[in-house]
Amino acid sequence: MRAAVVTSFGAADVLHEAQVDPPVPGRGQTLVEVRAAGLNPAELIARSGGFGLPAPAIIGFEFAGTVAAIGDDVTGVEVGARIAGWPDSFSQGSYAEFTLSSNYTTIPDGVTFEDAAATVIGADNAARGLALLRPSPGETIVITGASGALGGAAVQFARLQGLTVIGICGRSSLEYVEGLGATAVEYGDHLADRVRAVALGSIDAALDTAGKGLVSTLIDLRGGAGRVVTLADPAAAARGVTFSAGHPRNRDSRPVREALERIAAGEWRTRIGRTFPLHQAAEAHRTLEAGHTGGKLLLIP
Ligand SMILES: NC(=O)c1ccc[n+]([C@@H]2O[C@H](COP(=O)([O-])OP(=O)(O)OC[C@H]3O[C@@H](n4cnc5c(N)ncnc54)[C@H](OP(=O)(O)O)[C@@H]3O)[C@@H](O)[C@H]2O)c1
């Protein structure tokens, strides 16, 4: 099969297309023919060597595709089913024609592989982060990174839970974030004052999906670290803020399935910035590194 392989870790150029043997599904695993792989900031770290993966590695932490074969004891899906989820291994990932997975959900009719791949990690992490804040209907929440994959999902889940949402994003994303049902505020100087100016009452909770040093502003807005959660700033834990990392043991396909069903019903928006063929994986990583992608970047094997 073709794959974007990392044989030595480093800058984006280490990603190169190569022919490798396809993986073989073990017990409980499906062999997935990848139709779209979402790109994630964590994959930049993995490619640079920050995850300590063994080389050669095929990275790519989310996928949408079809079931090509199933191992022993797989139930609930058949060959040909359309599924979206997480590869089982960080080094046998989705930047390839095939990957292995035992954690996925089926893709409803009418949802594209691109939209499905763009939804997995965003919806899972957003739902977990939001749940940690224990929000109640009628409360007001501030969400940073509201135009991103995690933040866009968080805004939509929060609205569905009856929250008033103030979404922080870049200028070119303001209209998009308003379209998700939030009051959009541009990040930049005097952010806390500008958020207070649009808040109708108290700010009851805050979710950081951007990092970028915005946790300080969220602590200021909340008057302390209580009910401030970050998905993007591990260092903020030292200030009493809850940091929550996604990992193989806490992945939850249910919010992914909910988002996909809502996409099928025309009730949920994903934003695709750009798609790249597999042989342009290095270019895709450079684009992600530059930031402000205008939506999810995808590799199409
Ligand atoms: N906890 C976990 O397990 C977990 C899982 C996945 C991701 N993450 C982390 O979550 C973060 C978001 O990931 P993602 O995939 O959603 O990224 P993304 O789609 O690229 O979104 C990034 C967001 O950050 C905003 N942003 C960019 N520069 C900013 C700045 N200087 N100040 C304020 N906001 C800025 C962007 O706004 P504009 O584009 O509108 O400028 C956008 O809303 C990353 O740090 C990622 O590593 C954590």
The ligand as an SDF file (V2000), in Angstrom:
LIG
                    3D

 48 52  0  0  0  0  0  0  0  0999 V2000
   -6.6000   17.5340   24.9010 N   0  0  0  0  0  0  0  0  0  0  0  0
   -6.4300   16.7810   23.8360 C   0  0  0  0  0  0  0  0  0  0  0  0
   -6.3360   15.5590   23.9310 O   0  0  0  0  0  0  0  0  0  0  0  0
   -6.3720   17.4060   22.4860 C   0  0  0  0  0  0  0  0  0  0  0  0
   -6.8590   16.7100   21.3620 C   0  0  0  0  0  0  0  0  0  0  0  0
   -6.8220   17.3320   20.1270 C   0  0  0  0  0  0  0  0  0  0  0  0
   -6.3020   18.6310   20.0360 C   0  0  0  0  0  0  0  0  0  0  0  0
   -5.8040   19.2450   21.1350 N   0  0  0  0  0  0  0  0  0  0  0  0
   -5.2440   20.6120   21.0600 C   0  0  0  0  0  0  0  0  0  0  0  0
   -6.3330   21.5060   20.8830 O   0  0  0  0  0  0  0  0  0  0  0  0
   -5.8940   22.6420   20.1340 C   0  0  0  0  0  0  0  0  0  0  0  0
   -6.8590   22.8720   18.9800 C   0  0  0  0  0  0  0  0  0  0  0  0
   -6.8010   21.7910   18.0710 O   0  0  0  0  0  0  0  0  0  0  0  0
   -7.6780   21.8630   16.7600 P   0  0  0  0  0  0  0  0  0  0  0  0
   -7.4400   20.6120   15.9980 O   0  0  0  0  0  0  0  0  0  0  0  0
   -9.0600   22.2820   17.0970 O   0  0  0  0  0  0  0  0  0  0  0  0
   -6.9440   23.0860   15.9840 O   0  0  0  0  0  0  0  0  0  0  0  0
   -7.4870   24.0330   14.8470 P   0  0  0  0  0  0  0  0  0  0  0  0
   -8.6610   23.4240   14.1670 O   0  0  0  0  0  0  0  0  0  0  0  0
   -6.3020   24.4310   14.0340 O   0  0  0  0  0  0  0  0  0  0  0  0
   -8.0260   25.3310   15.6270 O   0  0  0  0  0  0  0  0  0  0  0  0
   -7.1430   26.2240   16.2390 C   0  0  0  0  0  0  0  0  0  0  0  0
   -7.9390   27.3520   16.8600 C   0  0  0  0  0  0  0  0  0  0  0  0
   -7.0430   28.2270   17.5450 O   0  0  0  0  0  0  0  0  0  0  0  0
   -7.3020   29.5630   17.1460 C   0  0  0  0  0  0  0  0  0  0  0  0
   -6.0920   30.3740   17.2110 N   0  0  0  0  0  0  0  0  0  0  0  0
   -5.0300   30.3640   16.3630 C   0  0  0  0  0  0  0  0  0  0  0  0
   -4.1220   31.2790   16.7520 N   0  0  0  0  0  0  0  0  0  0  0  0
   -4.6140   31.8800   17.8520 C   0  0  0  0  0  0  0  0  0  0  0  0
   -4.1380   32.9080   18.7160 C   0  0  0  0  0  0  0  0  0  0  0  0
   -2.9520   33.4980   18.5190 N   0  0  0  0  0  0  0  0  0  0  0  0
   -4.9070   33.2710   19.7530 N   0  0  0  0  0  0  0  0  0  0  0  0
   -6.1090   32.6880   19.9690 C   0  0  0  0  0  0  0  0  0  0  0  0
   -6.6230   31.6940   19.1990 N   0  0  0  0  0  0  0  0  0  0  0  0
   -5.8750   31.2970   18.1530 C   0  0  0  0  0  0  0  0  0  0  0  0
   -7.8140   29.4320   15.7320 C   0  0  0  0  0  0  0  0  0  0  0  0
   -8.5190   30.6070   15.3690 O   0  0  0  0  0  0  0  0  0  0  0  0
   -8.4950   31.2310   13.8630 P   0  0  0  0  0  0  0  0  0  0  0  0
   -8.1590   30.1030   12.9160 O   0  0  0  0  0  0  0  0  0  0  0  0
   -9.9040   31.7260   13.7060 O   0  0  0  0  0  0  0  0  0  0  0  0
   -7.4530   32.2760   13.8640 O   0  0  0  0  0  0  0  0  0  0  0  0
   -8.6890   28.2020   15.8540 C   0  0  0  0  0  0  0  0  0  0  0  0
   -9.9480   28.5540   16.3900 O   0  0  0  0  0  0  0  0  0  0  0  0
   -4.4540   22.3450   19.7300 C   0  0  0  0  0  0  0  0  0  0  0  0
   -3.5920   22.9870   20.6480 O   0  0  0  0  0  0  0  0  0  0  0  0
   -4.3380   20.8370   19.8770 C   0  0  0  0  0  0  0  0  0  0  0  0
   -3.0130   20.4320   20.1460 O   0  0  0  0  0  0  0  0  0  0  0  0
   -5.8420   18.6670   22.3480 C   0  0  0  0  0  0  0  0  0  0  0  0
  1  2  1  0
  2  3  2  0
  2  4  1  0
  4  5  1  0
  4 48  2  0
  5  6  2  0
  6  7  1  0
  7  8  2  0
  8  9  1  0
  8 48  1  0
  9 10  1  0
  9 46  1  0
 10 11  1  0
 11 12  1  0
 11 44  1  0
 12 13  1  0
 13 14  1  0
 14 15  2  0
 14 16  1  0
 14 17  1  0
 17 18  1  0
 18 19  2  0
 18 20  1  0
 18 21  1  0
 21 22  1  0
 22 23  1  0
 23 24  1  0
 23 42  1  0
 24 25  1  0
 25 26  1  0
 25 36  1  0
 26 27  1  0
 26 35  1  0
 27 28  2  0
 28 29  1  0
 29 30  1  0
 29 35  2  0
 30 31  1  0
 30 32  2  0
 32 33  1  0
 33 34  2  0
 34 35  1  0
 36 37  1  0
 36 42  1  0
 37 38  1  0
 38 39  2  0
 38 40  1  0
 38 41  1  0
 42 43  1  0
 44 45  1  0
 44 46  1  0
 46 47  1  0
M  CHG  2   8   1  16  -1
M  END
$$$$
